[in-house]
């Protein structure tokens, strides 16, 4: 018990020091130990309103959520609308509020409550296209058109019209709309839809201008292929799409632990080392179109293991609407379809535990404050084993986190080379675990062990 108390005190001292140092780093300091939550207003509650969502905020705060990402809040176009209610991403007016969710005053009340609880709120920003019945389509040259003058769509998105970024007036109007949400409404940043489809020079210009008056703004790009250039100056975080699909593949038996390590080795050379990867097992796209996480990962045990995995690797973990309740179905995208609220299979306690783990251990912080991940040699290729260790020389403190995950649906026995990290550690339940030069253990299917040390 004495060692556990000393560990907690040391963790708090280390955390305070690291947060002060983060003020001098590339991202806003709140981003380094943060967890982000994607809020689907329509489906989170039976009412599907800002007011109903506001009642969930204390629960999210208690669970350890730091950043709320709101899916688009603006009115949805009616021309060529998909389904009854339409897509969030077919916006008719950038500076108005969707009456389905409530009024401007309702959202401002929601935002004030989030800020009162110490959470940041970022808005999903759709800069690639508008609804075909947006007033912007009446402005000559603001949208792409075919040879017959018809508005152009992308993919199967028949309810949108692609914007033309060669038009300077349109660019100025887009920046003005972003200013409205930052300057007048008071949000804390943006998640930018299909960010790679919009010219990077627009993002660089818009974000640099906004950061003059909002230096703590946080930005997320829905992109991975162009993450290097997008995160060079405009964005703090990018999507870990490839890693997400690899996690699905591991659970389905089509990918291996070695594939995960090969991905990390490649990512380290293709993305700036300070860029934050968003780690996720679900989001609105994956849930609606590819299946909920229980469907894709095949079991609750695998869901829990992969959730833990997203917390111990470099990056920032994402929680999507309903995951904390153990939602077990694909949510309709264009219709009202409230999440399951089965508390008996709730993931809330696990998320609370993992969020506390992340906050207490600077080694797990986001780049560039958190520690790099080092592979630990294991004699079983079904087991993922790594260590992250950071040293504060001024405080003479070292924080070490060892993670061992059985990435299979079968029991595994493993011995791991831990010679450099032999010490006493604390597991997630607060038990003291002695790690010697060679740490051996038997793991149940999808079992994970996370050990922390602060000295």
Secondary structure as GFF3:
##gff-version 3
##sequence-region A 1 455
A	DSSP	alpha_helix	2	22	.	.	.	ID=ss1
A	DSSP	three_ten_helix	29	31	.	.	.	ID=ss2
A	DSSP	beta_strand	36	39	.	.	.	ID=ss3
A	DSSP	alpha_helix	41	44	.	.	.	ID=ss4
A	DSSP	alpha_helix	50	54	.	.	.	ID=ss5
A	DSSP	alpha_helix	57	63	.	.	.	ID=ss6
A	DSSP	beta_strand	67	70	.	.	.	ID=ss7
A	DSSP	alpha_helix	104	116	.	.	.	ID=ss8
A	DSSP	beta_strand	120	125	.	.	.	ID=ss9
A	DSSP	beta_strand	129	130	.	.	.	ID=ss10
A	DSSP	three_ten_helix	135	138	.	.	.	ID=ss11
A	DSSP	beta_strand	161	162	.	.	.	ID=ss12
A	DSSP	alpha_helix	168	179	.	.	.	ID=ss13
A	DSSP	pi_helix	180	185	.	.	.	ID=ss14
A	DSSP	beta_strand	189	192	.	.	.	ID=ss15
A	DSSP	three_ten_helix	195	197	.	.	.	ID=ss16
A	DSSP	alpha_helix	200	213	.	.	.	ID=ss17
A	DSSP	beta_strand	218	221	.	.	.	ID=ss18
A	DSSP	alpha_helix	227	233	.	.	.	ID=ss19
A	DSSP	beta_strand	237	239	.	.	.	ID=ss20
A	DSSP	alpha_helix	241	252	.	.	.	ID=ss21
A	DSSP	alpha_helix	257	270	.	.	.	ID=ss22
A	DSSP	beta_strand	276	279	.	.	.	ID=ss23
A	DSSP	alpha_helix	284	285	.	.	.	ID=ss24
A	DSSP	pi_helix	286	290	.	.	.	ID=ss25
A	DSSP	alpha_helix	293	297	.	.	.	ID=ss26
A	DSSP	alpha_helix	300	312	.	.	.	ID=ss27
A	DSSP	beta_strand	316	320	.	.	.	ID=ss28
A	DSSP	three_ten_helix	323	325	.	.	.	ID=ss29
A	DSSP	three_ten_helix	343	345	.	.	.	ID=ss30
A	DSSP	alpha_helix	348	360	.	.	.	ID=ss31
A	DSSP	three_ten_helix	362	364	.	.	.	ID=ss32
A	DSSP	beta_strand	373	375	.	.	.	ID=ss33
A	DSSP	beta_strand	383	392	.	.	.	ID=ss34
A	DSSP	beta_strand	397	406	.	.	.	ID=ss35
A	DSSP	beta_strand	412	417	.	.	.	ID=ss36
A	DSSP	three_ten_helix	419	421	.	.	.	ID=ss37
A	DSSP	beta_strand	423	426	.	.	.	ID=ss38
A	DSSP	beta_strand	432	435	.	.	.	ID=ss39
A	DSSP	beta_strand	438	443	.	.	.	ID=ss40
A	DSSP	beta_strand	448	454	.	.	.	ID=ss41
###
